[in-house]
Structures are given as structure tokens and as C-alpha cells.
């Protein structure tokens, strides 16, 4: 899992049928000292500005209600406390 921050959302009226009804969020993550942007399916009701836990790969797909959905990144938790980690400064 990786920690990310939700920075936006995507509205898509046309998408794969197994993605219908899912919220798609844009997240900023830090990897190797650089910031990257990824798109993740929200499974927990996260909102813009929240720090979240993101899983990728097959773990993301099986975290979905429909584990046949074409998903490579999924938000699986909302971070309540970071113990003074300065992740997104």
C-alpha cells in the first residue's frame, strides 16, 4: 500500500460497464522523492484533500465489490492520523 492525497475527481459518462457506479479520484503520491499523479477507484468514500491508503495491482482489483472490474489502483482507507509524518508538504 501507498499513502496518497486526493487532489481531484474524474467524471466519466462513458466507461467500461464494470466501472459504472464507482467514484474515480485523482491522487498525488510520492515515490522515490518525486510526486506522481495516479487515478484510483474510491472504495471507502474519500474526499478531496484527504490522505488515503491506496493499493495497486491485483490487490486493487480484489478490493472491489465486482472483482472483475478493470482496476489497477483503489483507495482502501482514509488516514486519520499520521504520527507527525510530513508526507505532503
N, C-alpha and C positions, 0 to 999 in steps of 0.2 A: 504494500500500500504506500501511497504517497500523500503528502499534505498539499492542498491547493487552496486557492481563494477564488470564489465565484466572482467573476467580473462582468458577466453579461448573460444574455439568453438568446436563443435562436428560435425564431418562429418559422416553421416549415409546413406549408399546406399540402405539399406533395412529398411523400416519403415512403419507404418500404412499409408494407402493410403490418409487419410485426413491430414497428415503431410507433404506430398510431396510439395516441393517448399518453405518450411519455413526454416529460419535460426535458428539453435539451439545453444544457447550460455551458457557457464558456468559462474555463477555469485557467488561472495562472498558476504555474508550478515552477519551482526552482530545481534544476538538475545541473549538477557539476558547476555551480556558481552562476549559471545563466538562467534567465527567466524564459519559460516557454509557455505557449498557449495551447490548451487541448480542449476538445469538446467531449462532454461526458453526459450520460443519461442520469437524471436525478431519481434515486430510489427512496429518498428519505424526506423530501420536502424542503430542501435547502433554498436559500435566497441569495440575492446579490449582496456581496460584502461579507458573507460568512466564510470562515475557514472550514474546509471539509476534508474528509478522508476519501481518497479515490483509489479504486482498484482497477487494474488493467488486464488485458488478455482474457483467457478463458474464465478467470475468476469473475470478471465483469459480466460476462455473458450468463454465468450460472447464478449471479445475484439478482437477475431479472425474474419477474413472475413468469414471463414467457422465455425460457432459456434457449429458444431457437432464434431469438432476435439477433440481428447483425450488430452487436455492440462490442467495442474494444475498450471502453472506459466507462465506469459507473461510479457515481457518488454513493458511498455506502455508510457514511457517518458525518455528523456535524461536530466540529471540535468545540467543546465548551470552555476548555482551559488548556493553555499551552505550557504552563510552568515557566513563564518568563522567556520562552524561546522567541528570538527575534527573526521570524521567518520572512515576513513580508514588509520590510522597512525600506 
